[in-house]
Amino acid sequence: MNRLSQLGVIVLVLGAWQVAAATGQLGAVPTPLVVAGAVLGLVLDGSGWGPLAETLASWFISLLLAVVIGVIIGFPLGVSRVTYRMSVVTLDFLRTIPALVFVPLVVLLYGAGLQSTILLAFFGAVWAMVMQTIYGARDLDPVARDTFRSFGVRRWDTVTRLLLPTALPYMATGVRLAAAICLLISISAQIVIPAGGFGEQIVVHQLSGALPEMFAYIVLCGVLGMAIDSTFRWFERSVLAWHPSHRKVSS
């Protein structure tokens, strides 16, 4: 029933779009059938694969940096309450700055290219990873921690057998959030700078008046975002199948 209702909403939206565009109510906006034809053309003639590769390159590298740096920063702050209290104001300040305000600076330093989009996406996404890692490290059960200490468990074993399993669900959520943020900022930066990828293609086709192709790239952005989110949700459920928050409640 849930899948059927979701499909019904999609059909309803597409139908309304088709009627409104066909009757001229949306101005120059093409109909979904025309946009679908443009999407198919980009896929079949190969012109959409290059921008896809550029977008994925910016997304993947920035996500990798955000995850690694986020864990490196987050764990020490989560374990030490003193360090966290000293840093919380700075963290709150930095993570509320929109990444795109740094566009003039990164373009001045690194030019209009892949490196600039990577840096912008990294800055926007790393804070989600930092905060989720902190939350995970701070969620450590004090009784379990004291038990490990009383039995003289080595620090490395405490980290791998207690701290990491506790923080892993939070970190997995952080990775999923960072993945979405990296994609959003990468495409947005490509529009503003421009720096290749889907973002630049949207601007190029808008300026040339090729609106079906412009909307086709917008649709591809949405499809790519849904594919990435679905993949990470599936991966999160698979890796954390042992965790109570991901176990299916038996009837």
C-alpha positions in Angstrom: 0.0 0.0 0.0 2.9 2.4 0.9 4.6 1.8 -2.5 1.4 2.1 -4.3 0.6 5.5 -2.7 4.1 6.7 -3.4 3.7 5.7 -7.1 0.4 7.5 -7.1 1.9 10.7 -5.9 4.6 10.6 -8.6 2.0 10.0 -11.3 -0.1 12.8 -10.0 2.8 15.3 -10.0 4.0 14.2 -13.4 0.4 14.5 -14.8 -0.1 18.0 -13.3 3.3 19.0 -14.8 2.4 17.6 -18.2 -1.0 19.4 -18.3 0.4 22.7 -17.0 3.4 22.7 -19.4 1.4 21.6 -22.4 -1.2 24.4 -21.9 1.5 27.1 -21.4 0.8 27.7 -17.7 4.5 27.2 -16.9 5.9 29.4 -19.6 9.0 28.0 -21.3 9.2 24.9 -19.0 9.1 21.8 -21.1 6.7 18.9 -20.5 8.0 15.8 -18.6 7.8 13.8 -21.8 10.2 16.2 -23.5 12.5 16.2 -20.5 12.5 12.4 -20.5 13.5 12.4 -24.1 16.3 14.7 -23.4 17.5 12.5 -20.5 17.4 9.5 -22.8 19.4 11.4 -25.4 22.1 12.4 -22.9 22.5 8.8 -21.8 22.5 7.3 -25.3 24.7 9.7 -27.1 27.2 9.7 -24.2 27.2 13.5 -23.6 26.0 13.0 -20.0 28.7 10.5 -18.9 31.6 13.0 -18.8 29.7 15.5 -16.5 28.6 12.5 -14.4 32.2 11.4 -13.9 33.3 14.9 -12.9 30.4 15.2 -10.4 31.2 11.8 -8.9 34.9 12.7 -8.6 34.2 15.8 -6.7 31.6 14.0 -4.5 33.8 11.0 -3.7 37.0 12.8 -2.9 35.3 15.4 -0.7 33.4 12.7 1.1 36.5 10.6 1.7 38.3 13.6 3.2 35.2 14.6 5.3 34.9 11.1 6.8 38.6 10.7 7.6 39.1 14.2 9.0 35.8 14.1 10.8 36.7 10.9 12.6 40.1 12.2 13.5 38.7 15.4 15.0 35.5 13.9 16.4 36.9 11.0 18.5 39.2 13.0 20.7 36.5 15.7 21.3 33.9 13.0 22.1 36.1 11.1 24.5 37.3 14.2 26.5 34.6 16.3 28.0 37.0 19.0 28.8 38.3 19.2 25.2 34.7 19.2 23.9 33.6 22.0 26.2 36.6 24.1 25.1 35.8 23.5 21.4 32.0 23.5 21.2 31.7 27.2 20.5 34.2 27.1 17.7 32.5 24.0 16.2 29.1 25.6 16.4 30.5 28.7 14.7 32.3 26.9 11.9 29.5 24.4 11.0 26.9 27.2 10.6 29.0 29.0 7.9 27.6 28.2 4.4 30.3 26.5 2.4 29.5 28.5 -0.8 30.5 31.8 0.9 34.1 30.7 0.4 33.7 30.5 -3.4 35.6 33.8 -4.0 38.5 32.6 -1.8 38.9 29.1 -3.2 38.7 30.4 -6.8 41.3 33.0 -6.0 43.6 30.4 -4.4 43.0 27.3 -6.6 41.1 28.6 -9.7 37.9 27.2 -11.2 38.3 23.5 -11.2 37.9 20.2 -9.4 40.0 21.2 -6.5 37.8 24.1 -5.6 34.6 22.1 -5.6 36.3 19.4 -3.5 37.3 21.9 -0.9 33.9 23.6 -0.7 32.1 20.2 -0.4 34.6 19.0 2.2 34.1 22.1 4.3 30.3 21.8 4.2 30.2 18.0 5.0 33.0 17.5 7.5 31.0 19.0 10.4 28.3 16.4 10.1 30.9 13.7 10.4 32.6 15.5 13.3 29.4 16.0 15.3 28.1 12.4 14.7 31.4 11.0 15.8 31.3 13.1 18.9 27.8 12.0 19.8 28.8 8.4 19.3 31.9 8.6 21.5 29.9 10.4 24.2 27.2 7.7 24.2 29.6 5.3 25.8 28.0 3.4 28.7 29.9 4.4 31.8 29.3 1.1 33.5 30.8 -0.8 30.6 33.7 1.6 30.5 34.4 1.2 34.3 34.1 -2.6 33.9 36.7 -2.6 31.1 39.0 -0.5 33.4 38.5 -2.7 36.4 39.5 -5.8 34.4 42.6 -4.0 33.1 41.6 -4.3 29.4 44.1 -2.7 27.1 43.3 0.7 25.6 43.4 -0.7 22.1 40.9 -3.4 23.0 38.7 -0.9 24.7 38.6 1.2 21.6 37.9 -1.6 19.2 35.5 -3.7 21.4 33.7 -0.9 23.3 34.1 2.6 21.9 34.0 1.8 18.2 30.9 -0.5 18.4 29.1 2.2 20.4 30.0 5.0 18.0 29.6 3.1 14.8 25.8 3.7 14.3 26.3 7.4 14.8 29.3 7.4 12.4 27.3 5.6 9.8 24.6 8.2 10.0 27.3 10.9 9.7 28.7 9.3 6.6 25.2 9.2 5.0 24.6 12.8 5.9 28.0 13.8 4.6 27.4 12.0 1.3 24.3 14.0 0.7 25.9 17.3 1.6 29.0 16.6 -0.6 26.8 16.0 -3.6 24.6 19.1 -3.0 27.6 21.4 -2.5 29.6 19.9 -5.4 26.7 20.5 -7.8 26.0 24.0 -6.4 29.7 24.9 -6.6 29.8 23.7 -10.2 26.9 26.1 -11.0 28.5 29.1 -9.2 32.1 28.8 -10.3 31.5 26.9 -12.8 33.7 23.9 -12.6 32.4 21.1 -14.9 30.0 18.4 -13.9 26.2 18.5 -13.8 26.3 22.0 -12.4 28.1 23.6 -15.2 26.0 21.8 -17.8 22.9 23.2 -16.2 24.2 26.8 -16.6 25.5 26.2 -20.1 22.2 24.8 -21.4 20.3 27.6 -19.6 22.4 30.3 -21.3 22.0 28.6 -24.7 18.3 28.3 -24.3 18.3 24.5 -24.4 15.8 24.1 -21.6 14.9 20.4 -22.2 18.6 19.5 -21.7 18.9 21.9 -18.7 15.9 20.2 -17.0 17.3 16.8 -18.0 20.5 17.5 -16.0 18.4 18.7 -13.1 16.5 15.4 -13.2 19.8 13.5 -13.4 21.0 15.4 -10.2 17.9 14.1 -8.4 18.3 10.6 -9.7 22.0 10.6 -8.6 21.1 11.9 -5.2 18.4 9.3 -4.6 20.8 6.5 -5.8 23.5 7.7 -3.4 21.1 8.0 -0.4 19.5 4.6 -1.1 22.9 3.0 -1.4 24.2 4.4 1.9 20.9 3.5 3.7 21.2 -0.1 2.4 24.9 -0.2 3.4 24.1 1.2 6.8 21.4 -1.5 7.4 23.8 -4.3 6.2 26.8 -3.2 8.3 24.7 -2.5 11.4 22.3 -5.5 11.2 23.6 -6.6 14.6 22.8 -3.2 16.3 19.4 -3.0 18.2 18.4 0.1 16.2 18.5 -1.8 13.0 17.1 -5.1 14.1 13.6 -6.0 12.8 11.1 -6.3 15.6 9.7 -9.8 15.5 5.9 -10.0 15.7 
